[in-house]
Amino acid sequence: MSKCSFCEIAEGRLKPDAKVYENESVIAFFDRGAIAPYHTLVVPKRHSTNIFDIHEDDLIAVTCAIKHICLMYKERLGIADIQIVSSNGKEAQQDAFHTHFHIVPRHQGDGQDIVWTPDPTLSAKNDEFLARLNAT
């Protein structure tokens, strides 16, 4: 069985175009499908499919790496606005089934937009949602 491409990168058998950061648990590299300069993928080296099955230690390591990279971009490049995105599951538009986070530098007029359409009826159902959440 072949491993996913992110596992191949983590194991050093597939080289990313440009590695930005690496430690014992995480590797980060520029996205080949970048939508902005410095668009970076941050990936745990240990395979997990998404947020639902990532090992907690890996999630902590990834989160720390994201902060490190964002600060590096701010301090070295003056990038002050960054979007961090992770899709988890097919219906959430996940297309690479190895946990990963996108760091996308943003600036006014960059042509990128995540548009959410608010549903004004949902807040009236918050009590119902909490009851279902807390039901045992």
N, C-alpha and C positions, 0 to 999 in steps of 0.2 A: 504494500500500500504506500503510495507516495504521500509525502507530507505537504502541508500547505506552504505557500511561498514565503510567508513570514517565518515559519519554522526553518526553512532553508536558509534564509538570511540570518536568523539568530544563530544557527549552527555554522555559519561561515561558508556554506556550500553554494550560496547565491549571493553575489555582491550587490548591494544597493547602489544606485547611481552616485549618491553623495551622503556619506554617514556624517551626522551632525554630533552625535553623542552616543556613548556606550559605557555601561558598567556591567557588573556580573549578572544583573537581572533584567536589564532593559537595553534596547537598541532604538535609536531614533535616526531617521533619514528623510531626505526630501522626497515628497510624493511624486511619483512618475506622472500622475494625473493632476498636477498642481493647478490650483485656481488662482494663486497669488505667489509672488516671490516669497521664498522661505517657508512655503507650505510644507509642514513636517508631519510625519507619522511617528508616533511613539508607541512601541510595541513591547510587551513583556516577552522575554526569551522563552519562558515555559509556556507551552500551548494551553490556551483556554479559548473557548468559542466566543464568549462575550461576558458582560458584567455579571451574569447569573452564575457562571462557574469559575470565574477567575479566583485564584488563591488570594486570600487577603494580603499576604506579604507582597505578592506581585502587584496588587492594586496600589498599595502604599508606595512601592518602588516606582511605579509608573507615574503616580501623582507627584512624587518628589522630582522625578525627571522632567515632567511637564513644567513645573515651577522653575527649575534650574534653566531650562531652555528658554522659557519666556523672559526670565530676567536677563539672560545672556543677549537675547535679541533686543531687549530694551536698552541695556547698558552699552552694547557694542554697535547697535544699528539705529538706535533711537525709535524703535517700533513701540508705540505706546498703546495700540489697540489690537487685541488678539481675540479671536474666537476659538474656543475649544469645543470640539464636536466628537461624539461617539454614538454610532448607531448600533443598536443591540437587537438582533432578530430581523428576519426577512421583511416583515411588515413595517419595520422601522427603517428600512432601506439599507440594512447592513449588506455589503456585497463581498467582503472578505471575511471569512468566518474564523478569524483569529482576533482576539481582543486587540483593539487599537484605538488610539485617539488622534485626531487631527488638530494640529496647531495651525491656525490660519491667520496670518497678519492681515489687518484690515485698515483701510483708509477711505476717506470721503471720496466718493465717485469711482470706487473700484469696480462697480458693476455687479457685485455679488450681493445677494440678499437671501436670507432665510425668512420666508413669509409664513407666519402662522395665522390662521383664521380663528379668532376667538369665538367661542360658543357662549353667548350671553345667558343661556339657560342653565349652564352647569353650576354656577355658584349657588343657585337656589337648592341644589341637591347635595350640598356639602355634608349636611347632617346624615343623610342616607348613605353617602359614601363612607363616612367615618364609622357608622354602625356596621356596615358590611366588612370594613377593614378590621374592626375590633371584635367581630363575632368569633366565637370559638366553637 
